[in-house]
Structures are given as C-alpha cells and as structure tokens.
Amino acid sequence: MEPLINVIGLKKSYGSNSVLKNIEFKVYPKEKVVLIGPSGGGKSTLLRCLNRLEECEGEIEFEGKNIVSVSSKELQVLRRKMGMVFQQFNLFPNMTVLENITFAPVKLKVSEPKEAERYAHELLRQVGLDDKADAYPQSLSGGQQQRVAIARALAMKPEVMLFDEPTSALDPEMVGDVLDVMRRLAKSGMTMIIVTHEMSFARDVADKVLFMDQGRIADAGDADYIFYKSENKRTREFLSKVM
Amino acid sequence: MFDFLSKYYPLFFCGTAQTVIISLIGVAIGILLGLIVVSMRMSDFKVLSWLARCYVSIVRGTPAMIQVMLIYYSLSKLLELPDVSILGSSIARIIPGSIALGINSGAYTAEIFRSGIISVPKGQTEAGLSLGLDELTTMTSIVLPQAVRNVLPALCNEFISLIKESSVLFYIGVQDLTAQALGIGGTLYDFVPPLIVAAIIYFILTFLLSQGVSVLEKKMGKKYSNGIV
C-alpha cells in the first residue's frame, strides 16, 4: 500500500538551535499515528511542519507533492485535504458556530451554501452541539469550542486530520468529551496524526506511536510495544513520569 | 447676545454642511489610504514597507496646515479644476482640501489599523490558512473584522480630530464652519458670539459621531461576550 504521507529527512532549526533532526516516517491511509514525548521535544513543530505553518527542509510527500517546497497556490489545495485542530481552538470569534464551519467550504467552493449548511448541522450533531449552531464561540466552554473546531476541520472533507495537543488547554472535566469525539472519528476510518499528553487515549487509539525527544524520533512502534515492551531508556523514563 | 443668529443662521448652516462634506470625504480617503498603507507597511517587500514608514513619519512630523497648503497649491497647478461653487466655496478648493485632509488622516489611520491587526492572535491567521484559504481572504474576512472591532475607539478619536482639524481648510479659502463664524464676527465687529456658536456646533457633530460609534461598538461587542457588554 502507498503511504498517504511520507516524511523524508525533515529538518528544522532556529539559527544554530536544531529542533527537528532528520525526521523520517510514513502514514498510511486510515492509520492513527500518535506523537508523544517531553515538552520541547519537537512534536508540535513537526505537526505544524506537515501543514507548513512552519518552514522546514526535507520532504513531506502528500498527494505526490512535496509540502515543504510547493508553490503557495498548490499549498492551499493541499491544506484543504488536511484538517488541523489547534491547542487554542482558534475559532473565529466574529462568526457564529455555523458560520465558522461553513465559511471555508463555501468560500473555496468545495460545496454549495445550502449543502455546506446541511453538512455543518450533520457534523454538529456528530460532535453533540447542534443546538449551538447560532451561538458565538465566546459563549461556549473550551471543550465545546474544541468540538466545533473539529467539525470545522471536517467540513472540508479532509484526507487526514492533524491534532496539535487538542485537550491541553481544557479543564479536566472537558477533556473526555473531546477525546470521545476523536475516538469516534478514529473508528470511522479517518487518517489521524495526533500530538497528545493523554497516554491512555494514545494507547487505545494509536496504530503507531512515535516517541519524540530532542528533535528526533527516539523510539517508534505500535502501542503495545511503546507502552509495555520497549526497552529504550528515554521511553521508559518518560512513561514512568506521565503514567 | 445671539440675536445675530436670526439673520445669519443660513451661513452657519452652509458652513456646517461644508464641514460635514469635507470631513466625510477626508474620512473616506483616510480609511482607504490607511488600508493601503498598512498593507504596504506589513508586506514582505522591504521597499513598500519603507515607503509606508516614510509616509507615516512625514505626515506625523509636519503641521497639517502646511500639508494642506502644499497639496492645494501643487494640485491647482497640476489639475484644471472647474470653478463650480458648492455651499459658498469653489470645488477647486474643496477637492484639494479634502484630499489633503484624507492624506493627513491616512497616516494615523494606518497606524491604528496596524495596532489592530497586531492585536489579533496569530492562531486566527493559522486557522484560516490551515483550512486552505489564501492570505488575502484570511486577512480580509477573519483578521480585519476583529482588528477593526478592537480599534473602533481609536478610530473614533481619529475621526473626531479630523472634524475639528478640518478647520485648517479655512486657510485655503474653503467656507467651512470656522470660516463662516469668522466672517460673521467680522461684520458684527464681535468675534466671541459667532465663535461660541461654531464651537457648540463642532461639539454636537463630534458628540453625535462618538455616540454612533459606541452604538456600533456595542453591536459588534455582543458577538464576543454573549450579550453582556
């Protein structure tokens, strides 16, 4: 099977400070890849590079093109196929929940306004928030905002969803709702790349876990291997601290 | 003390209308120019950014009266404006005068817009881009509406200044409110009463503007705070 995303020799540095060192991994269709590791290890930077919110060197093959070096026109088309969910939600505060979800699909002519609205309501039902369609983001809790943000990303009918610590900014009682939505999404067969500190979620959902430390993929394998079998000293040390 | 009003009120009316017209044109040009200059200022092209900075520094650093006169005298040499009169002044004076007001205001408006754009979190731009929107759409549909809302009070201040400072057009012979008041004062041999009337009218204009803006602020604010402003 062809990988959906193929990362080859990815590097990034700020001046002499190298934050990503020769990253290599593949993501196959329907696969759930979870990035774990200590803060400052490069997980979020790597995820942001996949969407080219950060400039870097090397190759990120997606749809036969290299995200690192495509023109900005091509990049826009590729980004439509990658849904991104941020730690801080980043909903548009000047638009209602429904407008947040329909704005990009309508503007980019991915769907007709009527169809976009219908689909937005369907997505809102899936994340359990259809009654909030006309509310403004500021009136929602963090967990609700994040679920709307997931619906907004899904509205573009992406090939892959990228999650950048989606529950790190939430109050503990909100985390479960967001993780439930993500679990259901995983079950539906969506390809997902997730940066998270929720270890039990990672263990349940991941097909592949990448342990990142000091800008490298220090350890990788399926959930069973990383969480129970790996003898990598850094992996064991990290997991013993967070679990 | 204000008996003269029964005879001279049409002149005050003309002067007020004139002031409103030149201020409206000035504000429109100022907003347009502000948007153009702020996009130059924030662009990646060093030359454009440098030009925008020069414009802002020069306008801020020189007296409005000199700017108005320079623009009036150079524009009248360049363009053949027809000598048609509106409300007591030739459009050959009104047009260069309003353009000068707009050019002056544009520098301040550009800086206000810039502070507004900076105030919108970077995550908003990233969210727009990650959905596949281009930079222009992200800026105009997502960042700018939020920026404008953040700087509405500062913009209101700028427009109030513009209404008051529009009185410098008196120096190039525009018959605005100040000019009319001075004219009436000359005929009465008493400047104080007409100037008081003019001051009251300026106050009413700026007061109405600030009330209008605060209604707009509340309306825009509702979205952000769940109805509680």
Chai-1 contact restraints between the chains, C-beta under 6 A:
chainA,res_idxA,chainB,res_idxB,connection_type,confidence,min_distance_angstrom,max_distance_angstrom,comment,restraint_id
A,N51,B,S130,contact,1.0,0.0,6.0,A-B,restraint_1
A,L53,B,E126,contact,1.0,0.0,6.0,A-B,restraint_2
A,Q76,B,G132,contact,1.0,0.0,6.0,A-B,restraint_3
A,Q76,B,D134,contact,1.0,0.0,6.0,A-B,restraint_4
A,R79,B,S130,contact,1.0,0.0,6.0,A-B,restraint_5
A,R79,B,G132,contact,1.0,0.0,6.0,A-B,restraint_6
A,R80,B,G132,contact,1.0,0.0,6.0,A-B,restraint_7
A,M84,B,S130,contact,1.0,0.0,6.0,A-B,restraint_8
A,Q88,B,G123,contact,1.0,0.0,6.0,A-B,restraint_9
A,N90,B,G123,contact,1.0,0.0,6.0,A-B,restraint_10
A,N90,B,A127,contact,1.0,0.0,6.0,A-B,restraint_11
A,F92,B,I142,contact,1.0,0.0,6.0,A-B,restraint_12
A,P93,B,Y224,contact,1.0,0.0,6.0,A-B,restraint_13
A,N94,B,P145,contact,1.0,0.0,6.0,A-B,restraint_14
A,N94,B,Q146,contact,1.0,0.0,6.0,A-B,restraint_15
A,A104,B,L131,contact,1.0,0.0,6.0,A-B,restraint_16
A,A104,B,L133,contact,1.0,0.0,6.0,A-B,restraint_17
A,L108,B,G132,contact,1.0,0.0,6.0,A-B,restraint_18
A,Y136,B,K223,contact,1.0,0.0,6.0,A-B,restraint_19
A,Q138,B,Y224,contact,1.0,0.0,6.0,A-B,restraint_20
A,Q138,B,S225,contact,1.0,0.0,6.0,A-B,restraint_21
A,Q138,B,N226,contact,1.0,0.0,6.0,A-B,restraint_22
A,S139,B,N226,contact,1.0,0.0,6.0,A-B,restraint_23
